[in-house]
Amino acid sequence: MVLVVLVAWPVGLLVWANGRLQHTPALSGAPDTPGTTYLLAGSDARGDDGGVADDGTEGQRTDTILLLHVPADGPTALISLPRDTYVDIPGHGASKLNAAFAWGGAPLLVQTVEGLTGLTVDHYVEIGMGGVAHLVDAVGGVNLCYDADVNDADSGMVWTAGCHDVDGTAALAFARMRKSDPTGDVGRALRQRQLIGAVMGKVSPRSLAFDPRAQVSLAEAGTGAMTFDEQADVLDVARLALAFRDANAEGGVTGTPPIASMDYRPGNVGSTVLLDPDRAPDFFVALRDGTLPPGQVGGPPGS
């Protein structure tokens, strides 16, 4: 009986979790490129449980856009694409990257990122910002660090410089804060990746192995917080989690593409982030081929 339970429980949990996955059309059907590429978008749908307060804004925005790439050979990379990146959006012309999500949802965001990077997106994950809080609480909170005092009314982040154990609500504010960060979206991307690493550090297979309640709680929080592309299943979710862990571990790659200007003003779209036209194309080729050096890469001029 013990053997039957030990075998049946993980199988049943996988089947149950697979049935809970939420799906949305997203993939473009473009020809495959080497490796496996995940596109993750943090959506701040107005009025959602735990999300952004309803302020009259229609539709959704994406404050967070992450490209996670597992090359055929080489280190796994987690790259933040600033939401204000100046890009060409199919059918709409040049604008900020997050406008693609506002205008055409996941399919248009995927096509825009593919055009920018030359990488075909194999899987898409949309993370409800409200769900971040539930996910952090499901792992018992996380320890986060920021070397400045903050009292930011927009995000709700109230922080004393240093490292602190935080619950889901404080972690969400930590991930959302931008206006009080002197480096803007780049600084927020660093904190978001720190939060991802902290959550993944708490999701230890060893610690979860003999704790069915923790397994169920984490599965509920994860499937409730995330929506996946039309082809993803629970095994793809597991591979995604492992790729996150690898990118944030020693030997992984994190960062942003090379940036030429944090305040590029081409007209009609306000202040944007301009990727370095000379270095960015080679950066995305190296990302695809797995030849980026481990550690922190890319960033603003002089970084």
C-alpha positions, 0 to 999 in steps of 0.5 A: 500500500505504501508503495502504491501511494508513493507512486500514485501521489506524484502521478495524480498530482501531475494530472490534477495540476495539468488540468488546472493550467490556463491557456491562451493563444499566443504562438506565431508558428514561425520556424523553430530556432535552436534551443528552447525559448520562453517569453514571460509577460507580467500582466497588470490587469486592472481590478483583478484579485491582488492586482493593480487597483482599477484606475479607469485604464482599459485592457491590460499592460505588461510591466515585465517582459522576460526572455528565458532561453535554453540553448542547445549548448551553453548557459541558460539565459534570463534576459529582461526586455525593458517595457519601453524598448523602441521596436517595430510592432507588426501592423502598427509601426514603431512604438514601445514594446509593451504597446504590442501587448496592449494592442494585440495581446499575447500573439502580437507581443510574441511576434514583436519579440521574435522580430526584435530578437530573431528567436522563435518563442516556443512557449509563452507564460503570462503572470498575473501580478496579483498572483505573484503575492500568492506564489510568494506566500505559498513558499512561505515568503522570501528574503529580498535585498535593496540598498536604499530607503524607499517609500513609493506610493505608486507601488506601495513599496516601503523599504529600509535599506538592507535585506528583509524577509517579506510576504507576498504583498511586500514582494509584489511591491518590491517587484513593481516599484519603478519611479523611486528607482534612479535606474527605472525599468533596468533597476526594476528588472534586476529586482524582479530577477532577484525575486524570481531567484528567491522564489525558485530557491525556496522551491527545493525538490528535497523540501517538497518531497515529503510535504504533500500540503506544500506541493498542493499549495504551490501547484494551486498558487502557480497555476492560478497565477499563470496562463500558458500558451496553447501547446504547454503542459505541466511538463513544460512548466516543470522545464520552465522552472528548471530553466529559471533555476539554471539562469539564476544559478552560478554559471547562468546568464542574466541581464538586458540587451545592450542599451544605447539610450534610456531616454530616446525620444523619436517623437509621438511615443514619449521617452523610450529605451533604445537598444544599441543598434551596433551591439544588440544584433550580435547579442541576440545571436550569442543568446541564441547560440549559447555563447554569452558569458555567464554572469551579468550582461548587457545594460545601459551605456558604459555598463 
